[in-house]
Amino acid sequence: MADKKKKRTKVRVERIDTKCGAVDHMTVDEIRSRAIGPDVELACPRCGEIHLTDEDACEAAARKISDREKFKAIKEEAEEEAE
């Protein structure tokens, strides 16, 4: 029997509330400078944290996503559904 590969769906994300549409680790100042309109959500679009400095954003970008509790919970849920 031939091995069946799971077809992976590719997803493209984009922020609709910023001029550039970027989804990346950004500081509060970067988010404010790119925001459209007076209502600005200052949480990082990638991880949901608030980065006050460039060092905070770089540190967040360096962290592995698989080390986070949210990732582990999603992975466990997906594995349970697959069984």
Secondary structure, 3 states (H helix, E strand, C coil): CCCCCCCCCCCCCCCCCECCCCCCCCEHHHHHHHECCCCCCCCCCCCCCCECCHHHHHHHHHCCHHHCHHHHHHHHHHHHHHC
